[in-house]
Each structure stands twice: as C-alpha cells, then as structure tokens.
Amino acid sequence: MLQRLAMTLATLVVLGLLFGWIYDWATPRFYGPDRTPSFQLGVLHGALMPVALPSLCVGKDVPIYSPNPPSRIYKIGYIAGVNLCGVAFFGGAARMARKPRDAG
C-alpha cells in the first residue's frame, strides 16, 4: 500500500514537471501578441489551460487566454479545447480504473 502511494506521488510529480516544461515551451510560440485569436488557437489554448496548473502552483504567472481581444469564435474554440482535454484525461483515467490489476 505504501509503495503504491509512493509510486502515485512520484508519477504525479514527474507529470507535473513534464506538463510545466511543455507549457513553458508552448507559451512563447502560441501566446504572442501577434497571434490573431481564431477557433484553432482557441482550441489550442483551451487544451493547454489545464497544463498550466503546475506552473501556476509554483508561482509562475503564465497566460491561459489570448492577450488580444478574443472573438466569440475564439471563445467557442477555447471551451471546446478545455472539454476535449477533459474528455481525454478523464476517459484515460476511467479506462485505467477498469483495467484489472495483478494480485500482488
């Protein structure tokens, strides 16, 4: 039981570091002031928003929304991106929960 908890915590720390690194890499490429808010950019920003959590938790102020005045179509894309990311995460978690575990 203790070993399983340690593995879960280690996995969460590694994933947090990985997500923070990915977000740090993506920020200058996809959040610049020269980017025009579009549906595709909204989907990308929405999908990246949950990945911003580790960076925000360690005190880094990172963007999670377009710096330009977003249009309605950008906002629809943003919502779609957040929901797609949630479906992927929770769908994967549900699949892992149903997977049989070895008796050890």
VMD Tcl script that builds the backbone (N, CA, C; Angstrom):
set m [mol new atoms 312]
animate dup $m
set s [atomselect $m all]
$s set {name element resname resid chain x y z} {
  {N N MET 1 A 0.826 -1.194 0.000}
  {CA C MET 1 A 0.000 0.000 0.000}
  {C C MET 1 A 0.871 1.258 0.000}
  {N N LEU 2 A 1.883 1.282 0.855}
  {CA C LEU 2 A 2.773 2.434 0.931}
  {C C LEU 2 A 3.578 2.589 -0.355}
  {N N GLN 3 A 3.985 1.465 -0.925}
  {CA C GLN 3 A 4.738 1.501 -2.185}
  {C C GLN 3 A 3.869 2.062 -3.312}
  {N N ARG 4 A 2.612 1.668 -3.338}
  {CA C ARG 4 A 1.683 2.159 -4.370}
  {C C ARG 4 A 1.477 3.670 -4.226}
  {N N LEU 5 A 1.344 4.158 -2.981}
  {CA C LEU 5 A 1.193 5.588 -2.734}
  {C C LEU 5 A 2.434 6.352 -3.182}
  {N N ALA 6 A 3.608 5.816 -2.874}
  {CA C ALA 6 A 4.858 6.459 -3.283}
  {C C ALA 6 A 4.966 6.524 -4.811}
  {N N MET 7 A 4.566 5.449 -5.491}
  {CA C MET 7 A 4.600 5.438 -6.955}
  {C C MET 7 A 3.618 6.459 -7.533}
  {N N THR 8 A 2.449 6.561 -6.932}
  {CA C THR 8 A 1.449 7.528 -7.402}
  {C C THR 8 A 1.963 8.950 -7.229}
  {N N LEU 9 A 2.537 9.240 -6.070}
  {CA C LEU 9 A 3.086 10.581 -5.830}
  {C C LEU 9 A 4.249 10.888 -6.773}
  {N N ALA 10 A 5.128 9.920 -6.983}
  {CA C ALA 10 A 6.248 10.118 -7.903}
  {C C ALA 10 A 5.747 10.361 -9.325}
  {N N THR 11 A 4.727 9.623 -9.725}
  {CA C THR 11 A 4.153 9.810 -11.055}
  {C C THR 11 A 3.556 11.203 -11.194}
  {N N LEU 12 A 2.830 11.656 -10.177}
  {CA C LEU 12 A 2.243 12.995 -10.220}
  {C C LEU 12 A 3.308 14.086 -10.293}
  {N N VAL 13 A 4.397 13.923 -9.562}
  {CA C VAL 13 A 5.480 14.908 -9.592}
  {C C VAL 13 A 6.128 14.933 -10.977}
  {N N VAL 14 A 6.406 13.766 -11.529}
  {CA C VAL 14 A 7.026 13.699 -12.857}
  {C C VAL 14 A 6.096 14.299 -13.910}
  {N N LEU 15 A 4.803 13.951 -13.844}
  {CA C LEU 15 A 3.849 14.522 -14.799}
  {C C LEU 15 A 3.741 16.032 -14.641}
  {N N GLY 16 A 3.745 16.516 -13.421}
  {CA C GLY 16 A 3.706 17.964 -13.183}
  {C C GLY 16 A 4.907 18.664 -13.787}
  {N N LEU 17 A 6.089 18.077 -13.596}
  {CA C LEU 17 A 7.297 18.661 -14.192}
  {C C LEU 17 A 7.238 18.616 -15.715}
  {N N LEU 18 A 6.781 17.500 -16.260}
  {CA C LEU 18 A 6.661 17.366 -17.708}
  {C C LEU 18 A 5.659 18.379 -18.271}
  {N N PHE 19 A 4.492 18.502 -17.640}
  {CA C PHE 19 A 3.489 19.462 -18.100}
  {C C PHE 19 A 4.011 20.892 -17.994}
  {N N GLY 20 A 4.722 21.204 -16.911}
  {CA C GLY 20 A 5.310 22.533 -16.761}
  {C C GLY 20 A 6.310 22.830 -17.853}
  {N N TRP 21 A 7.129 21.858 -18.205}
  {CA C TRP 21 A 8.122 22.040 -19.268}
  {C C TRP 21 A 7.425 22.240 -20.615}
  {N N ILE 22 A 6.401 21.446 -20.882}
  {CA C ILE 22 A 5.660 21.571 -22.148}
  {C C ILE 22 A 5.003 22.948 -22.232}
  {N N TYR 23 A 4.399 23.390 -21.144}
  {CA C TYR 23 A 3.737 24.691 -21.157}
  {C C TYR 23 A 4.751 25.809 -21.327}
  {N N ASP 24 A 5.903 25.677 -20.666}
  {CA C ASP 24 A 6.957 26.682 -20.796}
  {C C ASP 24 A 7.454 26.751 -22.238}
  {N N TRP 25 A 7.536 25.614 -22.913}
  {CA C TRP 25 A 7.938 25.575 -24.318}
  {C C TRP 25 A 6.866 26.188 -25.215}
  {N N ALA 26 A 5.594 25.921 -24.933}
  {CA C ALA 26 A 4.495 26.353 -25.798}
  {C C ALA 26 A 4.151 27.835 -25.644}
  {N N THR 27 A 4.353 28.402 -24.470}
  {CA C THR 27 A 3.913 29.772 -24.203}
  {C C THR 27 A 4.447 30.789 -25.210}
  {N N PRO 28 A 5.752 30.881 -25.459}
  {CA C PRO 28 A 6.201 31.906 -26.409}
  {C C PRO 28 A 5.751 31.633 -27.847}
  {N N ARG 29 A 5.449 30.405 -28.161}
  {CA C ARG 29 A 5.060 30.054 -29.528}
  {C C ARG 29 A 3.586 30.299 -29.815}
  {N N PHE 30 A 2.722 30.173 -28.806}
  {CA C PHE 30 A 1.280 30.212 -29.055}
  {C C PHE 30 A 0.527 31.300 -28.306}
  {N N TYR 31 A 1.214 32.142 -27.531}
  {CA C TYR 31 A 0.523 33.191 -26.789}
  {C C TYR 31 A 1.052 34.580 -27.101}
  {N N GLY 32 A 1.712 34.763 -28.226}
  {CA C GLY 32 A 2.267 36.061 -28.573}
  {C C GLY 32 A 1.203 37.087 -28.922}
  {N N PRO 33 A 1.516 38.368 -28.742}
  {CA C PRO 33 A 0.547 39.421 -29.050}
  {C C PRO 33 A 0.264 39.535 -30.548}
  {N N ASP 34 A 1.109 38.942 -31.371}
  {CA C ASP 34 A 0.907 38.996 -32.817}
  {C C ASP 34 A -0.032 37.902 -33.320}
  {N N ARG 35 A -0.482 37.011 -32.430}
  {CA C ARG 35 A -1.380 35.920 -32.816}
  {C C ARG 35 A -2.814 36.435 -32.910}
  {N N THR 36 A -3.480 36.137 -34.003}
  {CA C THR 36 A -4.884 36.508 -34.172}
  {C C THR 36 A -5.760 35.437 -33.535}
  {N N PRO 37 A -6.627 35.835 -32.595}
  {CA C PRO 37 A -7.490 34.833 -31.960}
  {C C PRO 37 A -8.440 34.188 -32.978}
  {N N SER 38 A -8.291 32.896 -33.159}
  {CA C SER 38 A -9.123 32.138 -34.097}
  {C C SER 38 A -9.679 30.917 -33.368}
  {N N PHE 39 A -10.539 30.171 -34.030}
  {CA C PHE 39 A -11.095 28.957 -33.434}
  {C C PHE 39 A -9.980 27.968 -33.102}
  {N N GLN 40 A -9.062 27.749 -34.055}
  {CA C GLN 40 A -7.976 26.788 -33.844}
  {C C GLN 40 A -7.083 27.209 -32.680}
  {N N LEU 41 A -6.775 28.502 -32.590}
  {CA C LEU 41 A -5.950 28.985 -31.486}
  {C C LEU 41 A -6.708 28.855 -30.163}
  {N N GLY 42 A -8.025 29.066 -30.204}
  {CA C GLY 42 A -8.841 28.886 -29.001}
  {C C GLY 42 A -8.827 27.445 -28.522}
  {N N VAL 43 A -8.930 26.491 -29.464}
  {CA C VAL 43 A -8.872 25.068 -29.100}
  {C C VAL 43 A -7.512 24.750 -28.479}
  {N N LEU 44 A -6.445 25.247 -29.082}
  {CA C LEU 44 A -5.101 25.005 -28.552}
  {C C LEU 44 A -4.950 25.601 -27.156}
  {N N HIS 45 A -5.369 26.858 -26.984}
  {CA C HIS 45 A -5.261 27.499 -25.666}
  {C C HIS 45 A -6.118 26.770 -24.635}
  {N N GLY 46 A -7.301 26.339 -25.035}
  {CA C GLY 46 A -8.162 25.602 -24.116}
  {C C GLY 46 A -7.558 24.269 -23.703}
  {N N ALA 47 A -6.932 23.577 -24.664}
  {CA C ALA 47 A -6.300 22.295 -24.351}
  {C C ALA 47 A -5.066 22.482 -23.473}
  {N N LEU 48 A -4.362 23.597 -23.640}
  {CA C LEU 48 A -3.164 23.858 -22.832}
  {C C LEU 48 A -3.492 24.403 -21.447}
  {N N MET 49 A -4.690 24.956 -21.263}
  {CA C MET 49 A -5.023 25.596 -19.995}
  {C C MET 49 A -4.855 24.669 -18.794}
  {N N PRO 50 A -5.348 23.420 -18.804}
  {CA C PRO 50 A -5.129 22.569 -17.634}
  {C C PRO 50 A -3.651 22.266 -17.370}
  {N N VAL 51 A -2.847 22.290 -18.408}
  {CA C VAL 51 A -1.417 22.014 -18.263}
  {C C VAL 51 A -0.711 23.172 -17.556}
  {N N ALA 52 A -1.357 24.333 -17.492}
  {CA C ALA 52 A -0.765 25.494 -16.828}
  {C C ALA 52 A -0.768 25.366 -15.307}
  {N N LEU 53 A -1.563 24.460 -14.767}
  {CA C LEU 53 A -1.704 24.352 -13.312}
  {C C LEU 53 A -0.376 24.173 -12.573}
  {N N PRO 54 A 0.508 23.261 -12.982}
  {CA C PRO 54 A 1.774 23.136 -12.234}
  {C C PRO 54 A 2.582 24.431 -12.212}
  {N N SER 55 A 2.622 25.144 -13.326}
  {CA C SER 55 A 3.369 26.407 -13.369}
  {C C SER 55 A 2.733 27.448 -12.457}
  {N N LEU 56 A 1.417 27.520 -12.474}
  {CA C LEU 56 A 0.721 28.471 -11.606}
  {C C LEU 56 A 0.917 28.127 -10.136}
  {N N CYS 57 A 0.946 26.841 -9.812}
  {CA C CYS 57 A 1.112 26.413 -8.418}
  {C C CYS 57 A 2.482 26.757 -7.849}
  {N N VAL 58 A 3.499 26.816 -8.691}
  {CA C VAL 58 A 4.840 27.153 -8.196}
  {C C VAL 58 A 5.116 28.650 -8.262}
  {N N GLY 59 A 4.079 29.431 -8.591}
  {CA C GLY 59 A 4.213 30.880 -8.533}
  {C C GLY 59 A 4.547 31.570 -9.841}
  {N N LYS 60 A 4.590 30.850 -10.931}
  {CA C LYS 60 A 4.888 31.464 -12.223}
  {C C LYS 60 A 3.580 31.964 -12.833}
  {N N ASP 61 A 3.527 33.230 -13.197}
  {CA C ASP 61 A 2.318 33.805 -13.787}
  {C C ASP 61 A 2.347 33.558 -15.288}
  {N N VAL 62 A 1.612 32.546 -15.725}
  {CA C VAL 62 A 1.607 32.165 -17.143}
  {C C VAL 62 A 0.257 32.514 -17.770}
  {N N PRO 63 A 0.246 32.788 -19.075}
  {CA C PRO 63 A -1.025 33.107 -19.729}
  {C C PRO 63 A -1.861 31.850 -19.958}
  {N N ILE 64 A -3.177 32.017 -19.873}
  {CA C ILE 64 A -4.066 30.900 -20.190}
  {C C ILE 64 A -5.137 31.329 -21.178}
  {N N TYR 65 A -5.027 32.556 -21.689}
  {CA C TYR 65 A -6.039 33.097 -22.587}
  {C C TYR 65 A -5.336 34.035 -23.560}
  {N N SER 66 A -5.934 34.314 -24.689}
  {CA C SER 66 A -5.321 35.180 -25.694}
  {C C SER 66 A -5.107 36.589 -25.142}
  {N N PRO 67 A -3.922 37.186 -25.362}
  {CA C PRO 67 A -3.707 38.562 -24.905}
  {C C PRO 67 A -4.465 39.581 -25.760}
  {N N ASN 68 A -4.835 39.189 -26.974}
  {CA C ASN 68 A -5.614 40.072 -27.845}
  {C C ASN 68 A -7.086 39.955 -27.480}
  {N N PRO 69 A -7.876 40.976 -27.788}
  {CA C PRO 69 A -9.320 40.854 -27.517}
  {C C PRO 69 A -9.900 39.671 -28.305}
  {N N PRO 70 A -10.325 38.628 -27.599}
  {CA C PRO 70 A -10.802 37.430 -28.295}
  {C C PRO 70 A -12.198 37.615 -28.874}
  {N N SER 71 A -12.431 36.955 -29.976}
  {CA C SER 71 A -13.749 36.979 -30.606}
  {C C SER 71 A -14.615 35.850 -30.044}
  {N N ARG 72 A -15.861 35.854 -30.422}
  {CA C ARG 72 A -16.776 34.800 -29.981}
  {C C ARG 72 A -16.307 33.439 -30.468}
  {N N ILE 73 A -15.814 33.367 -31.699}
  {CA C ILE 73 A -15.374 32.081 -32.265}
  {C C ILE 73 A -14.140 31.552 -31.510}
  {N N TYR 74 A -13.257 32.450 -31.064}
  {CA C TYR 74 A -12.111 32.041 -30.245}
  {C C TYR 74 A -12.601 31.434 -28.930}
  {N N LYS 75 A -13.583 32.087 -28.312}
  {CA C LYS 75 A -14.105 31.607 -27.032}
  {C C LYS 75 A -14.761 30.236 -27.185}
  {N N ILE 76 A -15.457 30.019 -28.288}
  {CA C ILE 76 A -16.056 28.703 -28.546}
  {C C ILE 76 A -14.950 27.655 -28.702}
  {N N GLY 77 A -13.891 27.998 -29.427}
  {CA C GLY 77 A -12.745 27.094 -29.568}
  {C C GLY 77 A -12.079 26.813 -28.234}
  {N N TYR 78 A -11.967 27.839 -27.392}
  {CA C TYR 78 A -11.353 27.676 -26.073}
  {C C TYR 78 A -12.147 26.680 -25.234}
  {N N ILE 79 A -13.463 26.842 -25.221}
  {CA C ILE 79 A -14.319 25.922 -24.469}
  {C C ILE 79 A -14.200 24.508 -25.026}
  {N N ALA 80 A -14.163 24.387 -26.357}
  {CA C ALA 80 A -14.007 23.067 -26.982}
  {C C ALA 80 A -12.675 22.436 -26.581}
  {N N GLY 81 A -11.605 23.230 -26.546}
  {CA C GLY 81 A -10.291 22.717 -26.160}
  {C C GLY 81 A -10.256 22.236 -24.726}
  {N N VAL 82 A -10.851 23.005 -23.812}
  {CA C VAL 82 A -10.909 22.596 -22.399}
  {C C VAL 82 A -11.677 21.285 -22.274}
  {N N ASN 83 A -12.808 21.196 -22.966}
  {CA C ASN 83 A -13.629 19.984 -22.880}
  {C C ASN 83 A -12.939 18.783 -23.520}
  {N N LEU 84 A -12.273 18.965 -24.640}
  {CA C LEU 84 A -11.551 17.859 -25.275}
  {C C LEU 84 A -10.428 17.347 -24.378}
  {N N CYS 85 A -9.734 18.277 -23.728}
  {CA C CYS 85 A -8.667 17.882 -22.807}
  {C C CYS 85 A -9.259 17.116 -21.625}
  {N N GLY 86 A -10.396 17.568 -21.116}
  {CA C GLY 86 A -11.041 16.873 -20.005}
  {C C GLY 86 A -11.514 15.484 -20.390}
  {N N VAL 87 A -12.082 15.357 -21.587}
  {CA C VAL 87 A -12.533 14.044 -22.055}
  {C C VAL 87 A -11.344 13.101 -22.189}
  {N N ALA 88 A -10.245 13.598 -22.748}
  {CA C ALA 88 A -9.055 12.751 -22.907}
  {C C ALA 88 A -8.514 12.319 -21.550}
  {N N PHE 89 A -8.438 13.262 -20.596}
  {CA C PHE 89 A -7.888 12.937 -19.280}
  {C C PHE 89 A -8.798 11.990 -18.515}
  {N N PHE 90 A -10.068 12.359 -18.393}
  {CA C PHE 90 A -10.975 11.531 -17.598}
  {C C PHE 90 A -11.322 10.229 -18.298}
  {N N GLY 91 A -11.328 10.230 -19.624}
  {CA C GLY 91 A -11.526 8.980 -20.353}
  {C C GLY 91 A -10.370 8.026 -20.115}
  {N N GLY 92 A -9.152 8.560 -20.118}
  {CA C GLY 92 A -7.981 7.724 -19.828}
  {C C GLY 92 A -7.976 7.239 -18.393}
  {N N ALA 93 A -8.385 8.103 -17.464}
  {CA C ALA 93 A -8.436 7.701 -16.057}
  {C C ALA 93 A -9.491 6.621 -15.842}
  {N N ALA 94 A -10.637 6.751 -16.499}
  {CA C ALA 94 A -11.691 5.739 -16.358}
  {C C ALA 94 A -11.242 4.410 -16.949}
  {N N ARG 95 A -10.540 4.473 -18.058}
  {CA C ARG 95 A -10.033 3.243 -18.683}
  {C C ARG 95 A -9.011 2.560 -17.774}
  {N N MET 96 A -8.151 3.354 -17.140}
  {CA C MET 96 A -7.153 2.770 -16.233}
  {C C MET 96 A -7.814 2.188 -14.995}
  {N N ALA 97 A -8.894 2.819 -14.525}
  {CA C ALA 97 A -9.585 2.318 -13.339}
  {C C ALA 97 A -10.253 0.972 -13.613}
  {N N ARG 98 A -10.687 0.745 -14.835}
  {CA C ARG 98 A -11.349 -0.517 -15.184}
  {C C ARG 98 A -10.357 -1.617 -15.507}
  {N N LYS 99 A -9.098 -1.261 -15.725}
  {CA C LYS 99 A -8.080 -2.248 -16.081}
  {C C LYS 99 A -7.796 -3.159 -14.875}
  {N N PRO 100 A -7.838 -4.477 -15.077}
  {CA C PRO 100 A -7.578 -5.370 -13.936}
  {C C PRO 100 A -6.125 -5.242 -13.459}
  {N N ARG 101 A -5.985 -5.290 -12.161}
  {CA C ARG 101 A -4.637 -5.176 -11.567}
  {C C ARG 101 A -4.184 -6.546 -11.102}
  {N N ASP 102 A -2.879 -6.733 -11.116}
  {CA C ASP 102 A -2.372 -8.034 -10.651}
  {C C ASP 102 A -2.541 -8.132 -9.140}
  {N N ALA 103 A -2.633 -9.325 -8.654}
  {CA C ALA 103 A -2.961 -9.601 -7.261}
  {C C ALA 103 A -1.821 -9.312 -6.292}
  {N N GLY 104 A -0.687 -8.842 -6.774}
  {CA C GLY 104 A 0.470 -8.640 -5.913}
  {C C GLY 104 A 0.446 -7.389 -5.249}
}
mol reanalyze $m
mol bondsrecalc $m
mol representation Tube
mol addrep $m
